[in-house]
Amino acid sequence: MTGRECSPMKKIQNNDTAGEALVRGLWRYFNLLRWNDAKKSLGKGFVGIWPQSGEKMAGAKNFIAVNRN
């Protein structure tokens, strides 16, 4: 296997990168209010950062709670 095949940014079916597909899926879950599915799409050790305010939310549970309310 080459490094290209293992890249997390590998192009997928609709020309999105894997990261773009994950973000699109996450926002789809948010729009549908499917909070548990959104939480499952975030990895262990996830830290959400809001660049506007510098706020950091450690863990998927905390990130989802902030967005849910």
C-alpha positions in Angstrom: 0.0 0.0 0.0 1.2 3.5 -0.7 0.6 6.5 1.6 -1.8 7.8 -1.0 -4.2 4.9 -0.4 -4.1 5.4 3.4 -4.7 9.1 3.3 -7.7 10.3 5.4 -8.3 12.9 2.7 -8.7 10.3 0.0 -11.3 11.3 -2.6 -14.5 9.4 -2.3 -17.6 8.7 -4.5 -18.8 12.3 -5.1 -15.4 13.9 -5.3 -15.6 15.1 -1.7 -12.7 14.2 0.6 -13.5 11.9 3.5 -13.3 14.9 5.8 -15.8 16.8 3.7 -18.2 13.8 3.6 -17.9 13.5 7.4 -18.8 17.2 7.9 -21.7 17.1 5.5 -23.0 14.0 7.3 -22.6 15.7 10.7 -24.6 18.8 9.5 -27.2 16.5 8.0 -27.7 14.9 11.4 -27.8 18.3 13.1 -30.5 19.5 10.7 -32.5 16.3 11.3 -32.0 16.7 15.1 -30.4 13.2 15.1 -28.1 14.0 18.0 -27.0 10.4 18.8 -26.0 9.8 15.1 -24.1 13.0 15.1 -22.3 12.0 18.3 -21.4 8.6 16.8 -19.8 10.3 13.7 -17.2 12.1 15.9 -14.1 10.2 17.0 -12.6 9.4 20.4 -10.7 12.4 21.6 -12.8 14.8 19.6 -12.3 18.5 20.5 -14.7 21.0 18.9 -13.2 24.5 18.5 -15.2 27.6 17.6 -12.6 29.9 16.0 -14.8 33.0 16.4 -14.7 32.9 20.2 -11.8 30.4 20.9 -14.2 28.1 22.9 -13.2 24.5 23.0 -15.5 21.6 23.7 -13.7 18.4 24.8 -15.5 15.3 23.8 -18.3 14.5 21.4 -20.8 14.5 24.2 -20.0 18.1 25.2 -19.9 19.3 21.6 -23.3 17.7 20.9 -24.8 19.2 24.1 -23.7 22.7 23.1 -25.2 22.4 19.6 -28.4 20.7 20.9 -29.2 23.5 23.2 
